[in-house]
């Protein structure tokens, strides 16, 4: 009891001698008054000075404002029950001071929550002591080590709590929204402080925008994308960085609760950079996930193959041949390869054919490419935005079936004005170039096929005897036959083009009555032989035109 009276007397004395205390705030009659009281005694406090001496020991009360817990914020002044005026703590304390006290209290409250061995009075004394300790350091009271008596709370517990509070404050500055109220009036001032967690976590979950293109394709990876977290929509103040792993998930970055803005800084392998600024609302104590998808780089520039006649160099078939229906086999490989190391099995395979198409000028071309309009068989095409595309990787193509009237052997591809003849399989790679996927080489090639060529042979006979020997002094030698084209398309014979019904060649019989051409004179098509000059001793009357067709290469029609 003597110690308690000593504290009261000392408190009255210090009213006239204290040099450092919280600034006062003027009160006005119109301000609301709050009832403050010390409702019950919680235990003994030792007012330990910085030099280690115990200035006094007193039995502390549980301070309350309108029934809610509060704390003494002036250890050097005695308390009196009564009405006090409420002020925001910022009116007499800096933000740093409020944060220091509020976070210290928050630590003790969390400590109490995990240590059920502490009773309510012990918990309150620890809270009150950290308030005094923080204010002593801030205001120079010289009692930075004020504590509960060790008979109330063990030294080990108190040392742990006070040290832990200091560490917690340093580790959590800026992570909590802190505030408080101060109640002033007659006697000791009281304070209430609070700290609300004001941070959460932000992360990104990235997926592909086109699984058909990227799944299982080593040319694409969602790992390694980086995102910046910004406090402003203009993305001028970066506060964190996120990086995706192989599953498309990023690390978590702690941010102040509220809205943050996330923008992709670098795209992962094979993907286009997403330039969108995404907003993400983060709640305190929770992890907010931004789900985004990146568009894979693909090329919409498909290789177009244009069929032409090898001899004329034009997109017009000779004779009765055709440039439609040529078939090409395409192989796609999901990696970058050369002809020397192509895998045995392609990722996807297609067969397409040439079809006739008119350009804007009305000119007909015989074209094929990787699109449904040309497809004969094979896997489904890769598509993006409803268009046929090619992913990053390797593409090969080779003519595997010549059109009617043409030979597969000797066919070759050429790009534009290039003189290079690409025979057999053609290979191109689709690689990244900035934000694009590009084909190596050209995207348009002419494909030249050799037309089938053959010849014709005719045996002149006597009309009456049907024999290959002439009658009497007549002869079968020097009979002339005109070879006339019956084809809608022109034919090239001995370097000259001939239209339908034009004579492409005149041949004459020898002494044996036989007239023949070479085995490669006539292009694939239909012709007729018409006798134009009778041999000596014969008339042309009664001679009939003979129609024949060239359908096999190197064969002489007899």
C-alpha positions in Angstrom: 0.0 0.0 0.0 2.9 2.3 0.8 4.3 1.7 -2.7 0.9 2.6 -4.3 0.7 5.8 -2.3 4.3 6.5 -3.3 3.3 6.2 -7.0 0.4 8.6 -6.6 2.5 11.2 -4.8 5.3 10.9 -7.3 2.8 11.3 -10.1 1.5 14.5 -8.6 5.1 15.7 -8.3 5.9 14.9 -11.9 3.0 17.0 -13.1 5.1 20.0 -12.3 8.5 18.6 -13.3 8.1 16.4 -16.4 9.9 17.9 -19.3 8.9 15.6 -22.2 5.4 14.3 -22.8 2.9 13.9 -25.7 1.7 17.3 -26.9 -1.6 18.4 -25.5 -4.7 19.1 -27.7 -7.1 21.8 -26.8 -10.6 20.6 -25.8 -13.8 22.4 -26.4 -17.1 22.2 -24.6 -18.8 20.9 -27.7 -16.6 17.9 -28.0 -18.0 14.5 -27.0 -16.7 13.3 -23.6 -15.8 9.6 -23.0 -15.9 7.9 -19.6 -12.5 6.5 -18.6 -11.7 4.3 -15.7 -9.3 1.9 -14.1 -11.7 -1.0 -13.6 -9.5 -3.5 -11.8 -6.0 -4.2 -10.7 -4.0 -6.5 -13.0 -0.6 -6.8 -11.2 2.5 -5.0 -10.1 4.6 -3.0 -12.4 8.3 -2.1 -11.8 9.2 1.4 -13.1 12.8 0.5 -14.1 15.0 3.4 -15.2 17.6 3.1 -17.9 20.3 3.0 -15.3 18.8 -0.2 -13.9 17.3 1.3 -10.7 13.7 0.7 -9.9 12.1 4.1 -9.5 9.0 2.7 -8.0 6.6 -0.3 -8.0 2.9 0.0 -8.3 -0.2 -2.1 -8.8 -1.5 -1.2 -12.3 -5.1 -1.0 -13.2 -6.9 -2.2 -16.3 -7.6 1.1 -18.2 -10.8 1.4 -20.1 -12.7 3.9 -22.2 -16.4 3.3 -22.3 -15.7 -0.3 -21.3 -13.1 -0.9 -24.0 -9.5 -1.6 -23.2 -7.1 1.4 -23.3 -3.6 2.1 -22.1 -1.8 4.6 -20.0 0.4 6.8 -22.3 2.0 8.9 -19.6 3.7 6.8 -17.0 4.7 9.9 -15.0 1.2 11.1 -14.3 -1.4 9.6 -11.9 -4.8 8.4 -13.3 -8.2 9.6 -12.2 -11.5 8.1 -13.3 -13.5 10.7 -15.3 -14.5 12.0 -18.6 -12.0 12.7 -21.2 -11.9 14.2 -24.7 -11.1 11.9 -27.7 -8.6 12.9 -30.3 -7.1 11.2 -33.3 -3.6 10.0 -32.3 -2.1 11.8 -35.3 -2.9 15.1 -33.6 -0.1 14.6 -31.1 2.0 11.7 -32.5 3.8 11.2 -35.7 2.8 8.4 -38.0 6.1 6.6 -37.2 5.3 6.8 -33.4 1.8 5.5 -33.9 3.1 2.7 -36.0 5.8 1.8 -33.5 3.2 1.6 -30.6 0.5 -0.1 -32.7 2.8 -2.8 -34.1 4.2 -3.5 -30.7 0.7 -4.0 -29.3 -0.2 -6.2 -32.3 2.8 -8.5 -31.6 1.8 -9.0 -28.0 -1.8 -9.7 -29.0 -0.6 -12.3 -31.5 1.7 -13.7 -28.8 -1.1 -14.0 -26.4 -3.2 -15.8 -29.0 -0.5 -18.5 -29.3 0.3 -18.8 -25.6 -2.7 -19.9 -23.7 -0.7 -20.2 -20.5 -1.0 -16.4 -20.1 -4.1 -15.2 -18.3 -5.9 -12.0 -19.1 -4.2 -9.8 -16.5 -0.7 -11.0 -17.6 -1.6 -10.3 -21.2 -2.8 -6.8 -20.4 0.4 -6.0 -18.4 2.6 -7.1 -21.3 0.6 -4.9 -23.6 0.8 -1.9 -21.3 4.5 -2.4 -20.8 5.4 -2.4 -24.5 3.3 0.8 -24.9 5.4 2.5 -22.1 8.6 1.1 -23.5 7.9 2.5 -27.0 6.8 5.9 -25.7 9.8 6.0 -23.3 12.2 5.6 -26.2 10.2 8.2 -28.3 9.7 10.8 -25.6 12.9 10.3 -23.4 11.2 9.1 -20.2 14.4 7.1 -19.4 12.4 4.0 -18.4 12.8 2.0 -21.6 12.8 -1.3 -19.6 9.7 -0.8 -17.5 8.3 -4.3 -16.8 5.9 -6.4 -14.9 7.2 -7.7 -11.6 8.9 -11.1 -12.2 6.5 -12.5 -9.6 3.7 -11.6 -12.0 5.3 -12.8 -15.3 8.6 -14.6 -15.5 11.7 -12.9 -16.8 12.1 -15.3 -19.6 8.6 -14.6 -21.0 9.0 -10.9 -20.7 12.4 -10.9 -22.4 11.0 -13.0 -25.2 8.0 -10.7 -25.6 9.8 -7.4 -25.5 12.5 -8.5 -27.9 10.0 -10.1 -30.2 8.0 -6.9 -30.3 11.0 -5.0 -31.4 11.8 -7.5 -34.2 8.1 -7.5 -35.2 8.0 -3.8 -35.6 11.1 -3.7 -37.8 9.8 -6.6 -39.9 6.3 -5.2 -40.4 6.8 -1.5 -41.0 4.5 -0.6 -43.9 2.6 -3.9 -43.8 -0.1 -2.7 -41.4 -2.5 0.2 -41.4 -2.0 1.8 -38.0 -4.0 4.3 -36.1 -5.2 5.3 -32.7 -7.0 7.6 -30.4 -5.8 9.6 -27.4 -8.1 10.6 -24.5 -7.1 13.7 -22.6 -8.5 15.3 -19.5 -7.8 15.5 -15.8 -5.0 13.2 -14.8 -3.3 10.7 -16.9 -4.0 10.5 -20.7 -5.1 7.2 -22.2 -4.6 5.8 -25.7 -6.0 3.1 -27.9 -4.1 1.8 -30.9 -4.8 -0.6 -33.6 -2.9 -2.3 -36.5 -4.7 -3.9 -39.3 -2.9 -6.1 -41.8 -2.8 -4.1 -45.0 -0.9 -6.4 -47.3 -1.7 -9.4 -49.4 0.0 -11.4 -52.1 -0.2 -11.1 -55.8 0.7 -13.8 -58.3 0.1 -14.8 -61.9 -1.1 -18.1 -63.4 -0.2 -18.2 -67.1 -1.7 -20.6 -69.7 -1.4 -20.9 -73.4 -4.1 -19.3 -75.5 -3.9 -22.1 -78.1 -3.3 -25.6 -76.7 -3.7 -27.1 -80.2 -0.5 -25.4 -81.2 1.6 -25.6 -78.1 0.8 -28.8 -76.2 3.7 -31.2 -76.4 5.6 -28.8 -78.6 9.1 -28.1 -77.2 9.2 -24.9 -79.3 6.9 -23.3 -76.7 7.3 -23.0 -73.0 5.3 -21.0 -70.4 8.3 -20.9 -68.1 10.4 -17.8 -67.8 7.8 -15.1 -68.5 8.3 -12.0 -66.3 5.7 -9.6 -65.1 6.1 -6.3 -63.4 3.8 -5.3 -60.5 3.0 -1.6 -60.5 1.2 0.7 -58.1 -0.1 2.8 -60.9 -2.0 2.2 -64.1 0.6 4.0 -66.1 3.1 1.4 -64.9 5.7 4.0 -63.9 6.3 2.7 -60.3 7.3 -0.9 -60.2 6.9 -2.6 -56.9 7.7 -6.2 -57.7 8.5 -8.8 -60.3 6.9 -12.2 -61.0 8.4 -15.0 -63.0 6.6 -18.1 -64.2 7.8 -21.7 -63.7 7.2 -24.6 -66.0 3.6 -24.9 -64.8 2.9 -21.2 -65.6 2.7 -20.2 -61.9 4.7 -17.3 -60.6 6.2 -16.6 -57.2 4.1 -14.5 -54.8 4.9 -10.9 -54.1 3.6 -9.1 -51.1 1.8 -5.8 -51.9 -0.3 -3.2 -50.1 -4.0 -4.2 -50.1 -5.9 -2.6 -52.9 -5.5 -2.5 -56.6 -2.2 -3.2 -58.3 -1.4 -3.3 -62.0 0.4 -6.1 -63.7 2.1 -6.1 -67.1 4.1 -8.7 -68.9 7.7 -7.5 -69.3 9.1 -10.4 -71.2 7.2 -13.2 -73.0 8.2 -16.9 -72.6 9.7 -19.0 -75.3 7.5 -19.1 -78.4 4.9 -16.6 -77.3 3.9 -13.1 -78.1 4.3 -10.4 -75.5 1.0 -9.4 -73.9 1.0 -5.6 -73.7 -2.2 -5.4 -71.7 -2.1 -3.7 -68.4 -4.1 -5.9 -66.0 -5.6 -4.7 -62.8 -5.7 -7.0 -59.8 -7.5 -6.4 -56.5 -5.6 -7.7 -53.5 -7.3 -8.2 -50.1 -5.3 -8.1 -46.9 -4.1 -11.4 -45.7 -5.1 -13.2 -49.0 -3.4 -14.2 -52.2 -4.9 -12.8 -55.4 -4.2 -14.6 -58.6 -4.2 -13.0 -62.1 -5.1 -15.6 -64.8 -3.6 -14.7 -68.1 -3.0 -16.5 -71.4 -0.4 -15.7 -74.0 -0.8 -16.1 -77.7 1.7 -18.5 -79.3 3.7 -17.2 -82.3 2.6 -18.9 -85.5 2.8 -18.0 -89.1 -0.3 -17.3 -91.1 1.9 -17.1 -94.2 1.5 -20.5 -95.7 3.7 -22.0 -98.4 1.9 -21.7 -101.7 2.8 -24.1 -104.5 2.0 -23.1 -108.1 2.0 -25.8 -110.7 3.4 -25.0 -114.1 4.4 -26.9 -117.2 8.2 -27.5 -117.2 8.6 -27.0 -120.9 6.5 -23.8 -121.4 7.0 -22.4 -118.0 3.4 -21.4 -118.0 0.4 -22.3 -115.9 -1.2 -24.1 -118.8 -1.1 -27.8 -119.4 -0.1 -29.2 -122.8 -2.4 -31.2 -124.9 -4.8 -33.3 -122.8 -2.8 -33.1 -119.7 -3.9 -31.3 -116.5 -2.2 -29.2 -113.8 -5.0 -29.9 -111.3 -4.8 -32.9 -109.1 -1.1 -32.9 -108.4 -0.6 -34.2 -104.9 1.9 -33.1 -102.3 2.8 -34.6 -99.0 3.6 -32.2 -96.2 5.3 -33.1 -92.9 5.4 -30.9 -89.8 8.0 -31.5 -87.0 7.8 -29.7 -83.7 11.5 -28.8 -83.6 14.1 -27.3 -85.7 15.7 -29.8 -88.0 17.6 -30.2 -91.3 17.3 -32.9 -93.9 20.1 -34.8 -92.2 18.5 -35.2 -88.8 14.7 -35.3 -89.4 12.9 -37.6 -87.0 11.5 -40.8 -88.5 8.0 -39.8 -87.6 6.4 -36.4 -88.2 4.3 -34.6 -85.7 1.6 -34.1 -88.3 1.2 -35.1 -91.9 -1.1 -33.8 -94.7 -1.7 -34.5 -98.4 -3.0 -31.7 -100.5 -3.8 -31.3 -104.2 -3.6 -28.5 -106.7 -6.8 -26.8 -107.7 -7.6 -24.1 -110.3 -8.0 -20.6 -108.9 -8.5 -17.3 -110.6 -6.6 -14.2 -109.4 -7.9 -10.7 -109.4 -7.0 -10.3 -113.1 -8.9 -13.4 -114.1 -5.7 -15.5 -114.7 -6.0 -19.1 -113.7 -3.4 -20.6 -111.4 -3.1 -24.2 -110.2 -2.4 -23.9 -106.5 -2.1 -25.9 -103.4 -1.4 -25.0 -99.7 -2.2 -26.2 -96.2 -5.9 -25.4 -96.1 -9.1 -27.3 -96.2 -9.8 -26.3 -99.8 -6.9 -28.3 -101.0 -6.8 -31.1 -98.5 -6.9 -34.8 -99.7 -6.1 -36.5 -96.4 -4.1 -36.3 -93.1 -4.3 -34.7 -89.7 -6.3 -31.7 -88.8 -4.7 -28.4 -89.6 -3.3 -26.1 -86.9 -5.5 -23.1 -86.6 -5.5 -19.8 -84.7 -8.2 -17.2 -84.9 -10.1 -19.5 -87.3 -7.2 -19.4 -89.8 -4.8 -22.2 -90.9 -1.4 -21.6 -89.4 1.9 -23.2 -88.8 3.6 -23.4 -85.4 7.3 -22.9 -84.8 9.2 -25.9 -86.1 10.1 -27.6 -89.4 8.0 -28.2 -92.5 8.8 -30.4 -95.5 6.9 -30.9 -98.7 7.3 -33.1 -101.7 5.3 -33.8 -104.8 4.1 -37.4 -104.4 1.7 -37.7 -107.3 1.9 -36.0 -110.7 -1.2 -34.7 -112.4 -2.6 -36.4 -115.4 -0.3 -36.3 -118.3 2.8 -35.4 -116.4 5.8 -37.2 -114.9 6.8 -37.2 -111.3 10.4 -37.8 -112.1 12.4 -34.7 -112.7 9.9 -32.3 -111.1 11.5 -29.4 -109.3 10.5 -26.3 -107.3 11.7 -22.7 -107.9 11.2 -19.6 -105.9 10.4 -16.5 -107.9 13.3 -15.5 -110.2 15.7 -17.9 -108.5 17.6 -20.2 -110.8 17.9 -22.8 -108.1 16.0 -26.0 -108.8 14.9 -27.8 -105.7 14.3 -31.4 -106.5 12.7 -33.9 -104.2 11.9 -32.8 -100.7 11.8 -29.1 -99.8 12.5 -28.1 -96.2 11.7 -24.9 -94.4 11.9 -23.8 -90.8 9.4 -21.6 -88.9 11.4 -19.5 -86.4 10.9 -16.6 -84.1 11.7 -13.1 -85.4 10.7 -10.6 -82.7 7.0 -10.8 -82.2 6.5 -12.9 -85.4 7.0 -16.4 -86.6 8.6 -16.4 -90.1 9.3 -19.0 -92.8 12.9 -19.4 -93.9 13.0 -19.0 -97.7 10.1 -18.0 -99.9 6.4 -18.6 -99.3 5.7 -19.1 -103.0 7.2 -21.7 -105.3 6.5 -22.8 -108.8 6.5 -26.6 -109.3 7.5 -27.7 -112.8 6.6 -31.1 -114.1 7.6 -32.7 -117.4 4.8 -33.6 -119.7 4.5 -37.1 -120.9 5.7 -37.5 -124.4 5.4 -40.2 -127.0 5.5 -40.8 -130.7 3.5 -42.5 -133.5 4.3 -45.0 -136.3 2.2 -45.8 -139.3 2.5 -48.6 -141.9 1.3 -47.7 -145.4 -0.7 -50.5 -147.1 -2.3 -51.1 -150.4 -6.0 -50.3 -150.0 -7.1 -53.2 -152.1 -4.8 -56.0 -151.0 -4.2 -54.7 -147.5 -0.6 -55.7 -148.1 2.5 -53.8 -147.2 3.7 -54.2 -150.7 2.7 -51.9 -153.6 1.0 -53.3 -156.7 2.8 -53.3 -160.0 5.2 -50.5 -160.6 3.6 -48.4 -157.8 5.4 -47.6 -154.6 4.5 -47.0 -150.9 7.5 -44.7 -150.4 7.1 -41.0 -149.9 3.5 -41.1 -148.6 3.0 -37.9 -146.5 1.0 -37.9 -143.3 0.1 -34.8 -141.3 -0.1 -35.1 -137.5 -2.9 -32.8 -136.4 -3.6 -31.8 -132.7 -7.1 -32.5 -131.4 -6.4 -31.0 -128.0 -8.0 -27.9 -126.5 -4.7 -26.8 -125.1 -1.7 -26.1 -127.2 1.1 -28.5 -127.6 4.8 -27.8 -127.9 6.4 -29.7 -130.8 10.0 -29.2 -131.8 10.0 -25.8 -130.0 6.8 -24.4 -131.4 3.3 -24.2 -129.9 0.4 -25.5 -131.9 -3.2 -25.0 -131.3 -6.1 -27.4 -131.8 -6.5 -28.6 -135.5 -3.1 -27.4 -136.4 -0.6 -29.7 -138.1 2.2 -30.2 -135.7 4.4 -32.4 -137.9 4.4 -34.0 -141.3 6.1 -37.4 -141.7 6.8 -39.5 -144.8 7.1 -43.2 -145.4 10.3 -44.9 -146.3 10.8 -47.6 -148.9 9.3 -50.0 -146.4 6.1 -47.9 -146.3 6.6 -47.0 -142.7 6.5 -43.4 -141.3 7.4 -42.8 -137.7 8.3 -40.0 -135.3 10.7 -40.0 -132.4 9.5 -41.4 -129.1 9.3 -38.0 -127.5 7.8 -35.8 -130.3 4.2 -35.5 -129.1 3.0 -34.2 -125.7 0.3 -36.1 -123.8 -3.0 -35.8 -125.7 -5.1 -36.7 -128.7 -4.0 -36.5 -132.3 -4.9 -37.7 -135.8 -2.9 -38.8 -138.8 -4.2 -37.6 -142.1 -2.7 -38.6 -145.5 -1.8 -35.5 -147.4 0.2 -36.9 -150.3 -0.2 -40.3 -152.0 2.8 -42.2 -153.1 3.6 -42.7 -156.8 0.9 -45.0 -158.4 -1.7 -44.3 -155.8 -4.5 -41.8 -155.1 -5.4 -40.2 -151.8 -9.1 -41.1 -152.4 -10.3 -43.6 -149.9 -7.5 -42.9 -147.3 -9.0 -42.5 -143.8 -7.7 -40.3 -141.0 -6.5 -42.2 -138.0 -6.9 -40.9 -134.4 -4.6 -41.9 -131.7 -3.6 -40.7 -128.1 -0.2 -40.3 -126.4 -0.6 -41.6 -122.8 2.6 -43.3 -122.0 6.0 -41.7 -121.8 8.5 -42.8 -124.4 6.1 -45.1 -126.2 5.5 -45.0 -130.0 1.9 -45.6 -130.8 1.8 -48.2 -133.7 
